[in-house]
Amino acid sequence: MPRHFKAPILADSTLWPILPVLSPAMSSGHDEKQAALPIDITPPSKDPVVVDQDDGVTRIEALYLVFSKGWKIWMLYGSLGLIAFVYALSQSTTYTYENYAASSFSSHALIGAIGVATSIIGGVSKPFIAKISDLSGRPSALVMGVSLYALGYIIVAASSTISAVAAGQVIYTMGNTGIDLVLGIIISDITSLQWRGLVQGLFSMPFVVTAFIAGDITTGISANTLNGWRWGYGMFVILVPVCLAPSLFILFWADRKAKRIGVLSLAASSHRQTAEEKKQTFLHLILYYWRLMDGFGLLLLGTAFTLILLPFTLYTAAHNGWKNLVGGVLLVLFCAWEFRIAGHPIMPRRVMNKTFLCCVAIDFLYYLSGYITLTYFTSWVYVVKDWNLKNYTYFTNVCIAIHSLRLTVGLCFFALIGGLIQRYTHRYKWIQLAGLSIRIIGQGLVFLAANGNQSDAVLIMSQILTSLGGAFSVIGSQVATQASVPHQDMALAISLLSLWTSVGGGIGSAVAAAIWNDQLPKNLVKYLGSSLNSTEIAQIYGSIVVAREAQPRDLVIRAYNDTARNLYLPALILSFLSLIAGCLTTNFYLGNTQNAVESKVVRLRTSTEIEQELREKQQQATRTPA
C-alpha cells in the first residue's frame, strides 16, 4: 500500500535523469537568477535535506531513468503527442454537437445547467485525480481517465432523453478531466521552467490542425440533423482508447523496467510493505484512501457548489430558486473542515503562497467572465449570423476561447508564442499583464457586437484578441503556479488551480443561464408576441435551429441581441479585476530547474551515465548500514 515516506534528496542523486539533481539550498521565491546553478552540485557534508514525498512522485522520477537520451524519450513525447491530437479532434467537434444534442430534445436552454454540473464535477474531480497520480502513478490515472471518457460518450451517443445526455456529459467530463490533467502533469514532470510554457503550447498545437478539419467532419455526419450528432460522439469511443494505448504501453513498460532494475528500491523504501500493512482488510484500505484523498472534503465542496449554482440555472422552475442557502452553509463547513479538521486537506496551507493565490484569482475571474460570455455565445452567433455549418464550426474552433476545458486555435497558437517569449525572457509576469489587457479589448468588441455591429470583422477580431490575451494569461498562470511549489506539490497545485477556475466557470455558466432563461423568453414575447402564439415562441426558445429559421427574422435577432447585452456587459466589467491580482504575483526567474523553490535541475543523461551512476548508487547502498 503506497504511503508517505521521507525521501532523501541528494545533490548528486542519480534517480532523476530528467529531473536529476536537488540542492539542499532552497530559493527564497524572489527574483534571484537560478540559471547560475550548475548542472551538478557537490553534495554537502551535512545530512541531506529530507522532504515528504508520495510514492507516485518517486515512481515518476524513477521511471524516467529508463529513458535517457535517444529514441526512448522521443517515443514518449510522440505517444503523448498522439494523445494531444485525438483529444484536440474530440474537443473541436463534440463541442459543436452539444448544442444540437440539446436542441434535438427541445431543451437547448438546459445547456447552462449542464455546463454548471460538468464544471462542478470536472473541478472537484481534479484534486482526486491528482492525488491518484501521486499515489499510484501517472499511468494508472490515465487508465481511469480513458475508461470514464469512453463510458460517458457511450451514454451520450445512446441517449433517449436530455437527462441521459447530461449524465453522460458528467461521466465524460471526469474522464476528459483525467486525460487532460495527467497529460499536463507528465509534461510538467519532464520539462524545466524555461521550456514549460513552450512545450505546453506545442502539445496544444494539434488544435490548429483539427480546427480546420472539424467543420468537414461535422458537416459529413450531418451533425445538425436529429440524430447525426450521435455518430460524432460515438466515433471517439473507439478513437480515444486506441490512440491512448501506445502511451499507456510505454509508461507501464517503463514503470515495470524501473522496478526490475532496482531503481524504486533505491529511490525509497515505500515499496516494501510491512507485515502490518499486508494484514489490512479491504475496508481498511478504502477508509485509508478516503482519508488520504480527503473524500469528505471533496463531497462537501461538490455538494455546496451544486446547491449554490444549479438553482441559478433552474430558478424559473425550481422551488425557492436561487434563495437556497444550504449550499452557502456547506461551503462554510468545507472551509472549516479544510483548515481545522482534515488530516489530508485538498487545499493544504503549504501551497497557499502569494503567487499561487494570485494565479487562482486571475484564472477564477478569467473563467467567470469567460463563461458568462461563452455559455450561449455560439448559440447567439448561430441565430444572428447567416453562416453555413462549416463556417460556423470554423469560427467556433478558430476564435472562441476556453470553454468546457477546450483549447482552440487562437488560444493554443498564441500560447505557443507566449511560451517562446517566456523561454527567451525567462519571465512570465509582464506578458501575462499584457495578455489580460488585450483580453479586455476583445471583450469590449463582443459587447459592441451585441449592440448591433455584428460584422464578420468585429466578431472575428473580438475572438482573436480574446484568444491572444487569454493565451498569454493562462500560460502565465500555469507556469507561475508550478514554479511556486516543490515537485511533490506540483500535481496538487495544478489541480487546485484548475478546481477554482472550474468553479469560476461554473458560476459564470450559472449566471449566464439565469439571465438567458429569464430574459430571452421575455424578449421573444416582447418582439414576437403580436405575431406568434405561445407554442411557437416556446419552440424558438427551446431550439436554435428553429430560432434561426423563424420569421420575422429581424425581430428574433433583436430579441437575442437584447438578451446577449445583459451577459456581455458584466463580463466586460469583471475582466478588469484580473489585472489587480496580476500585479501582485512574484516574477520568478524561469531557469533550468523543475520549479523556483527547489534546486532540482532538469537535464537528460546518456545511457552510459545512467548505468555508471546507478552502479555507484548500488555500491553506496551496500556500504550504508540499514
N, C-alpha and C positions, 0 to 999 in steps of 0.2 A: 504494500500500500504506500503510495507516494506520500511524503511528508516534508515539512520544512527541515532544513538542515543548515549547519554552519559551513559554508563553503570557503576555504582559504583562498584568497585572491593574491597570487604572487606576481611580481613584476615580470618574471621570466617564464610565466606559465606557458605550457605547450598545449593547453586544452583548447585554445582558440586560434585556429589558422585564419579564420575570417575575422574573429573578434579576439585577438590573441593576448593582449597584454593589458594589465592594470597596474597603475602606480598606486601605492598607498596614499600618496598625496592627493587630496581631493580639491578640485577647483572651488572657488568661492561662489561661482554662479554669476560673476560680473563679467566684464568685457576683456579680461586678460587674454592675450593671444595664445591659444593652446597649440598652434601649429608648431611652436618651438619644441614641443615634446618629441623626443626621439622615438624611433620605431621600437627599439628595445631599450629597456631601462634596467640598470643594475639593481638587483634585488637588495632591499635594505637588510641590515644586520639584525634589526629587531624583529619581533614576531610579525607575521603577515596580518594585513587588515582582514577582519572576519565580518562577513555580512550574512544575513538570512537570504537564502535563495531557494526557490521552488525547484522541485525535481524536473519539471518540464523545461525550465530555463537552462538548467545544466545540460539537459539532453540536447537542446538545440545548439548549444555551444560545442558540445562534444560531437554532435552529428556532422558538423562541417569539417571536422578533422579528416574525414574520409574523402573530401573533395579535392582540396589543394588547388594549385594552378592547373589549367589544362581543360580537357574536354568535359570532365565531370561537372565542374561548376557551371560551364556554359550549357550543359544539358539540363541542369536545374533551372537556370534562367529561361531556357527555351520552353520547358514544360510550364513554368509559371506564366510565360507569355501566351501560351495556348489557352490557359485558363482565362487570362485577361481578355483574349479575343472573343471566346464564346460568351463570356459574361457581358462584354460590350454588345454583342449581337443580340443577346437576350434583352438587355435593358433598352436598346434602341428600337425594338419592335413591340415588346409586350406593353410598354408604357402607352403606346397608341391604342392597343386593344382594350385597355381598361375602360375608356370612355364608351366604346361600342358594346362591351360586355354588360355594363350597367344599363345602357340605353336599350339593349335587347330585352331587358326585363322591365322597361319603363320606369327605371329607378336611377336615372342619371344624377339626381340631386343627392343621392346617398354616397357619392364619391367622397365627399368631405368626411362623412362618418367613417368610411372605410380607411381613408387616409389617416385619421386620428388613431384608429385601432392599430393599423400597421406601424405607425410612428411609435406608439407606446410599446408594442411588442418588440419592434426592432431595437429600440433604445434599451429597454430593460434586459433583453437577452444578451446584449454586448458584454457587460461585466461577467456574466455567466460563461459565455463562450471564451472570453479572455482567460478566465480562471481555469477552464478546462485545458486550454492550450498551454498554460503554465504548469499544470499538474500532470497531465497525461501526454502532452506533446502536441506540436502543431499538426502532424498528420492525422491524429485522432479527431481533432477539432474539425479538420477539413472533411473527414468522412461523415461526421454528424451533420455538417452544413449541407453537403450534397444530397444526403438522404432526405432531409426536411424539404429541400428545394424541389426535388422530384415529386415527393408526395403532395406538396402544395399545388403544383401545376397540374397534377393528375386530377385533383379535386376541382380546380377551376375549369379545366377543359371539359369535364364531365358534368358540370353543374347544371341543375334544372331550376334553380331559384337564385335570387340575389344573395340570400343568406349563405348558400354554398359557395358562391363567388367570394364573399367576404371571408368565410372560414378558410378557403384555400389560399387567399391572399395573406392571411395571418400566418399560416404554416409556412408558406413560401417565403415570407419576409424573414422568419427566423433562419431558414436555410440560406437565403441570399445574404443576410447579415453575416452569417458564419463564414461563407466563402469570401466575401469582401473584406471582412475584418482580419481573418487569418492570413489572407494574401498580403495585406498591408503590414501585418506584424512580421511575416517572414522577410519581406523586402527591407523592413527597418532593422531586422536582425543582422542582415548581411551587408549593409552599406554604412559608410561613415556619414557624419553630419554634412560635410561639404558636398556629397553626392546625393544625399537623401531626397531632396526636393526634385532633382533632375530625374532620378530613377523612378520615383513615384509618378512623375509626369510621363515618362516613357511607357510605363505599364498602363497608362490610361490612353495612349495614342491609338489603340485599336478602335476607339470611338470615332476617330476621323474616317476610318475605312467603312465601318459598319453604318455610319450615318447616311452614307451615300448609296448603300445597297438596301437599307431598311425600307425605303419607300417602294422599291421594286418588290420586296418580299410582302409587305402589307397589301400592296395592290394585287400581287399574284395570287394571294389566297383570299382575296375579296374580304378584307377584314371588316369592312363597313356593312357587310350583309348580316343576316340574322344569326348565322352560325359560323361564318368564316373565321371569326376571331378565335374559335376553339382550336383550329389547326395551328394557329400561331403559338398558343400556349403548349399544345401537345407535342410539337416537334422538339422542344427543349427538354422534355422528359428523357429523351434519348441523347440529345447532343451534349448536354452539360455533363452527365456522368461519364460518357465516353471520352470527352476531352479532358476531364479531370483525372482519368485513370493513369496517364503517364507520370504526372507529378506525384500522385499518391504512391505509385510503384517506386519512384526514385527516392522519395522521402522515407518510406518504410524500409527500403533496401539499405539506405544509408544508416538509418537508426539501428537496424539489425547488425550491420557490419561494425558500427561503433561499439556495440555490446560485445561482439565476438573478439575484437582486438583489444578489449580491456580498457577502452577509453573511459567508459562510465564508472568503472570501479576506481579509476584514478581520479575522476572528477569529484566524486563524493561517495560516501558510504550509504547514501539514502536508498540505494537499490538493493541493499541486503535487508530483507525483512527479519525482524526479530521473532522469536518463538511466540511472544505475546501478541504480535500483530497477526501472525498466521492463525491464531485462535479466534480472531474477530468474526462474529456472525455477520450474515448479510445485512441484517437490520442495523447492526452497529456501523457497518460501512456506509449505509445510506445516511444515517444520522451524522456520521463524521463528515461526509461530503456536503451535506446540507448546511452544517455549521461553517465549514471551510469556505463555501461559496456564498454565505450569508443569504440563504434561501428565504428566510423570513423577511429580511430587509428588501429583497427583490419583490417579494409578494406584496409587501406594504406599498412600495413605490408604484408598482404596476396598478394596483387597485386604486390608489389615491388619484393618480392621473387619469385613470379610466373614468372614475366618478366625477372628476372635475371637468374633463374635456368633452366627453360624449354628450352630456346634456346640452352643451352649446350647439352641437350639430343636430340634435334631435328635439330642441326645445319646443318646436311647434307641435310635437306630438307627445313628448314625454311629460309625465306628471311632475310638476314643480319646475320643469325646465332647468335653467342654469342657477336656480336657487338652492340646489343640492349642496349642503355644507359638509356632508360626511367625508367627501374627498379631501377637503381642506383640513379636517381633523386628522385624517390618516396621514397626510403629508407632514403635519407637525409631529405625530408619533414616529414617523420614519426618521426625521431629523434627530429626535431624542434617542431612538434606538441606535442609530449610526454612531453618534458621538458619545453615548453614555453606556450602552449595554453590549452591543455587538462585539464578539470576540474576534471576528474576522470581517470588519466592515467593508462594503464595496467602495466606500469613499474614505480610505484611511487618511489621517491627518498628514502623514509623511509626504503625500503627493500634492498637498494643498499649498504649493508655493505661489508667489505673486504672479509669475508668468503664466503658470497653468490656469489660475483663476481668471486672469485677464483673457486668455485664449478661450476659455469657456464662455465668458461674457460676449466676446466678439462673435463666436460662431453661433451662440444661442440667439443673439439678435439678428444675425445674418439669416438663419433659418426661419426665425419668427417672421421677419418682414418678407422673406422669400416665399414662404408658403402661403402667406396672406395673398400675395400676388399670384402665385403659380397654381394654387389648387384648382381654380376654374379658368386660368388664363388660356389654356389651349382650347377649352370649350368656347370661350368668348371669341377667340380668333376664328375658330371654325364657323361660327354663326355669322360674324360680321364681315369676313373676307370670302371672296369667291374663288379660293384656290381649290385645285383638284386634290385628290387624296395623296398623290405622290408629292406634290409641292408642299402640302400641309405637313406630311411626315418629315420632309427635308427641313422645314422650318423648325419643327419641334426638336429635332435631333441636333441641328447645327447651332441653334440660337438659344434655346431655353436652358437656364442654369439648373443647379441641383434641384432634383425633386425625387422623393422616394428612393434615396441612396443612388441616384442615377447621375453619371457623368455624361457630359455632352461634348460635342466637337469644340465649341467655343471654350468651354471650361478646361478641357484637357490640353488643347493646343496652347492656350495661354499659361497653363500650369507648367508646361514644358519650358516656355520662355522664362517664367518665374524661377524655375529650378536652375536654369543656366545662369541667370543673374545671381542667384544665391551662391552658385559654385564659384563664380569669379569675384564676387564682392565679399564672400564669407560672412554676409549679414542677411537678415531677413526683415528687419523692422520697418525700414523706410519704404521698401517696395510694398509691404503689406498696407501701410498707411496710404500710399498712393492708390493701391487697389480699392481700398474702402471708399476713397474719394471718387474714383472713376465709377464705381458701382452706384453711387448716389446720383450721378448724372444719368446713368442708364435707367434707374427707377423713375427719374423725372420725366424721361421720354415716354415711359409706359403710361404715366399719368396723363401726359399730353395726348397720347393716342386715345385714351378713354374719353377725352374731351372733344373728339371728333376728327382729329388729324390721324387717320388710320392708313396713311400711305405706306407702301411697301418699305420705303426708305426709313421712315420713323420706327416701324415695328422691328425691322431687322437691325438697325443701328442700336435701338434700345437694348436688344438682347446681346449684341456683340459687346457693348460697353459693360453690361451686367456680367457677362461671362468673363471678360478681361479682368474687371475689378474683383469678381468673386474668386477667380483662379489665384490671383496674387494673394488674396486674403486667406483662402483655405490652405494653400500650400505653406503659407507663413505660420498659421496656427498649428498645423500638423508638425512641422519641423521644430517650432519653439516648444511645443508640449513635450515632444520626445527628448529634446535637448535638456529639459529642466529636471529630469528624473533619471535615476540609475537604471541599468538594463533590467534588473529584477522587477522594477515597477513599470517598465515601458508598455507592456501589453495592457496593464490595468489603466494607465494614463490615457492610452489611445481609446480604450473602450469607454472611459468616463467622459472624455471629450465628445465622443460620438453619442453617448447616452443623453447628455444635456443638449446637444444640438438636435437630437431626435425629439426631445421634449419641446424644444423651441419650435420645431416643425409641427409637432402635434398641436401646440397651442395656436400656431398660425393657421393650420387646417381647420381647427375648431372655430376660430374667429371668422375665417372666410366662409365656412359652411353656415354659421349662424346668420351672417349678413346676407349671403346669397339666398338662403332658404326663406328669409324674411322679406327681402327687398324685391327679388325677381318676380314672385307671384303678384305683388302689389303693382309693380311697374307694368307687367303684362296686362293686368286688368285696367290700369290707367290708360294705356295706349290702345288696347285691343278690345276692351270690354264692350264698346258700342258696336263692334262688327263681328265678334266671335262669341260663342257661348262658353260656359264654364268648362265643359268637357274638352273642347278644342284648346282652350287656354292651358288646361292641365296637361294635355298631350305635348304642347310646346314646351312647357316647364319640365316635363319628365324626360325629354329626348332632344339632344342637339341635332340629330338627323331630321326630326320633324321640324324643329325650330328653323333650320336653315332653308327649308322648302316652304315654310308658312308664308302666307300673304295677309295683309300688306307687309312686304319685307322691310321697308324703311322704318315702320313702326316697331317691328320686332327688334331691329338693330338699336333703335332708340331706347327700348326697354333694357336691353343688355348693356348698353353704354352707361345708362344711369346707375345700374347695379354695380358695374365694374368700377366706377369712380369712387364708390364708397369703400372699395377694397384697396385701391391703389394709393389713395392719399395717406391713410395711416401707415402703409408700408413704406412710403417715401419718408415720412417723419421718423420712423424707427431706424431707418438706415443711417441717420446722423449719429445715433447713440454709440455705434461701434467704434467711432473714431476716438471717443474718450478712453475706452478700455485699451485701444491700440497704442495710445500714447504712454501707457503705464507699464508695458512689457519690458523685460530686460533684453537688450540687443546682444544676445550671445554671439560669440565668435564661432563660426561653423568650420571646424577643422577636420582632422583625420581621426577623431575619436568617435566612439559609438554614441556618446552623449556629452553634455557640457559640465557634468558634475562628477564624472569619474575620468580617470586617465586610461581608459580602455581603448587602445589604438587599434584601428581596423586595417588589416592588410592580409593579402594572400601569401601562402608559403608553398614552396615546391614540395613534391613527394619526398625527395631526399631529406629536406629539412625536417619534415614531419616525422619521418621514420627515425632520424637521429635523435630528435628531441624526445620522442616517445620512449626510445631505449634509455635515454638519460633519466627520464622521469621514472621509468620502471626500476632502474637501478637505485635511484634515490629512495623509492618506496620500499625496496627490500632492505635498505640500510636503516630506515627510520623505524624505531620501536613502535609497536602497536599502541 
